[in-house]
Amino acid sequence: MVVWLIGMSGSGKTTLGKYLYEKLKPNHSNLIFLDGDVIREIMGNDLGHSIEDRRKNAYRITRLCKFLDSHGISVICAVLSIFPESHEWNRANIKDYYEVYLEVPFETLSQRDPKGYYKKALKGEIADFVGVDIKFPPPKDPHMTIGNNGSIADLYKSGDRLLEIIKERL
């Protein structure tokens, strides 16, 4: 199974992914957590953030998830995922694919801004930033949408609903 967590920077993808992983791992040794930033690092940080480089990175991540899934390793993957064709490819090629969109208004994201990226992007100090320079197209038909405007406790409540769905499928 591949659980694909989609959302803009600061939407809670990594937080939710780690939460799911920690809850599921004790009973599922064949489970891993992949984060988009970590995958970039593992691959040698050889790509920038242009549309072309983002497309290459998306290609790598989708194929890696399919590869792991085909070997019986379940994946929780937290990625920005701005390309609809990646979602379509996953649906067509990953046997048990479950897409979750973390929906957060831009105003909330720019206020949270845990890494300071939105502030820098809005000042023009960072180029090719999704949500500022690059449009973020919400996924067309995710299996689940989680609105993450509230507290971390609210995010975990939504995570608990998602946990029940995942447990039934693992």
C-alpha positions as CSV (number, residue, x, y, z in Angstrom):
1,M,0.0,0.0,0.0
2,V,1.1,3.5,-0.7
3,V,-0.4,6.4,1.2
4,W,0.4,9.6,-0.7
5,L,0.1,12.7,1.5
6,I,-0.2,15.9,-0.7
7,G,-0.1,19.5,0.4
8,M,1.8,22.7,0.3
9,S,4.8,23.5,2.4
10,G,3.7,23.8,6.1
11,S,0.4,21.9,5.5
12,G,1.3,19.2,7.9
13,K,2.3,16.4,5.5
14,T,5.4,15.4,7.4
15,T,3.8,15.8,10.8
16,L,0.9,13.6,9.8
17,G,3.1,11.1,8.0
18,K,5.3,10.6,11.0
19,Y,2.2,10.3,13.2
20,L,0.8,7.5,11.0
21,Y,4.1,5.8,10.8
22,E,4.7,5.8,14.6
23,K,1.2,4.3,15.1
24,L,1.4,1.7,12.4
25,K,5.1,0.6,12.5
26,P,4.9,-1.6,15.7
27,N,2.5,-4.0,13.9
28,H,3.8,-3.5,10.4
29,S,7.5,-4.1,10.0
30,N,7.2,-3.7,6.2
31,L,6.3,0.0,6.5
32,I,8.5,3.0,5.7
33,F,8.0,6.7,5.8
34,L,9.3,8.8,2.9
35,D,9.4,12.6,2.9
36,G,10.0,14.6,-0.2
37,D,12.8,16.6,1.3
38,V,14.6,13.5,2.5
39,I,14.3,11.8,-0.9
40,R,16.0,14.9,-2.5
41,E,18.8,14.5,0.0
42,I,19.1,10.7,-0.5
43,M,19.3,11.3,-4.3
44,G,22.2,13.7,-3.7
45,N,20.4,17.0,-3.8
46,D,21.1,17.1,-7.6
47,L,17.9,18.9,-8.5
48,G,16.7,22.4,-8.0
49,H,13.2,23.6,-7.7
50,S,12.4,24.6,-11.2
51,I,9.3,23.0,-12.8
52,E,11.6,20.7,-14.8
53,D,13.6,19.6,-11.7
54,R,10.4,19.2,-9.7
55,R,9.0,17.0,-12.5
56,K,12.2,14.8,-12.4
57,N,11.9,14.5,-8.6
58,A,8.2,13.6,-8.9
59,Y,9.1,10.9,-11.4
60,R,11.7,9.5,-9.0
61,I,9.3,9.4,-6.1
62,T,6.4,7.8,-7.9
63,R,8.7,5.1,-9.3
64,L,10.4,4.5,-5.9
65,C,7.0,4.1,-4.2
66,K,5.9,1.6,-6.9
67,F,9.1,-0.3,-6.6
68,L,8.8,-0.6,-2.8
69,D,5.1,-1.5,-3.0
70,S,5.8,-4.2,-5.6
71,H,8.3,-5.8,-3.0
72,G,5.7,-5.9,-0.3
73,I,6.8,-2.7,1.5
74,S,4.1,-0.3,2.4
75,V,4.9,3.4,2.1
76,I,3.6,6.6,3.7
77,C,4.9,9.3,1.4
78,A,4.7,13.0,2.2
79,V,5.2,15.1,-0.9
80,L,4.2,18.5,-2.4
81,S,3.0,16.6,-5.5
82,I,2.0,19.4,-7.9
83,F,1.7,17.3,-11.0
84,P,-1.7,15.7,-11.8
85,E,0.0,13.2,-14.1
86,S,1.9,11.8,-11.0
87,H,-1.4,11.2,-9.3
88,E,-2.8,9.5,-12.4
89,W,0.3,7.4,-12.9
90,N,0.1,6.3,-9.2
91,R,-3.5,5.3,-9.6
92,A,-2.7,3.3,-12.8
93,N,0.5,1.7,-11.5
94,I,0.4,1.2,-7.8
95,K,-1.9,-1.6,-6.8
96,D,-3.2,-0.2,-3.5
97,Y,-2.8,3.6,-3.7
98,Y,-4.5,6.0,-1.3
99,E,-4.3,9.7,-1.9
100,V,-4.8,12.2,1.0
101,Y,-4.8,16.0,0.4
102,L,-4.0,18.3,3.3
103,E,-6.0,21.4,2.5
104,V,-4.8,24.6,4.2
105,P,-5.6,28.2,3.1
106,F,-2.6,30.2,1.9
107,E,-3.1,32.8,4.6
108,T,-2.7,30.0,7.3
109,L,0.4,28.6,5.6
110,S,2.1,32.0,5.3
111,Q,1.3,32.7,9.0
112,R,2.6,29.3,10.2
113,D,5.7,29.4,7.9
114,P,7.8,27.1,10.2
115,K,10.8,27.3,7.9
116,G,10.4,30.9,6.9
117,Y,10.0,30.0,3.2
118,Y,6.8,31.9,2.5
119,K,8.3,35.1,4.0
120,K,11.4,34.7,1.8
121,A,9.4,33.8,-1.3
122,L,7.1,36.7,-0.9
123,K,10.1,39.0,-0.6
124,G,11.6,37.5,-3.8
125,E,14.5,35.9,-1.9
126,I,13.5,32.4,-3.0
127,A,12.5,31.6,-6.5
128,D,10.3,28.8,-7.8
129,F,8.4,28.5,-4.6
130,V,5.1,26.6,-4.8
131,G,2.2,28.8,-3.8
132,V,4.0,32.0,-4.7
133,D,5.9,31.6,-8.0
134,I,4.5,28.2,-9.0
135,K,0.8,27.5,-8.8
136,F,-0.3,24.6,-6.5
137,P,-3.1,22.7,-8.2
138,P,-5.1,20.8,-5.6
139,P,-5.5,17.1,-6.5
140,K,-8.6,16.5,-8.6
141,D,-10.1,13.5,-6.8
142,P,-8.2,12.5,-3.6
143,H,-9.5,9.6,-1.6
144,M,-9.5,11.9,1.5
145,T,-9.2,15.6,2.1
146,I,-8.1,16.8,5.5
147,G,-8.6,20.5,6.4
148,N,-5.7,21.5,8.6
149,N,-6.5,25.0,9.8
150,G,-6.5,24.1,13.5
151,S,-4.3,22.7,16.1
152,I,-2.0,19.7,15.9
153,A,-4.5,17.8,18.1
154,D,-7.1,18.4,15.3
155,L,-4.7,17.1,12.7
156,Y,-4.1,14.0,14.8
157,K,-7.9,13.4,15.1
158,S,-8.0,13.4,11.3
159,G,-5.0,11.2,11.3
160,D,-6.9,8.7,13.6
161,R,-9.7,8.5,11.0
162,L,-7.1,7.8,8.3
163,L,-5.4,5.2,10.5
164,E,-8.6,3.2,10.6
165,I,-8.8,3.2,6.8
166,I,-5.1,2.2,6.4
167,K,-5.4,-0.6,9.0
168,E,-8.2,-2.1,7.1
169,R,-6.1,-2.1,3.9
170,L,-2.8,-3.3,5.3
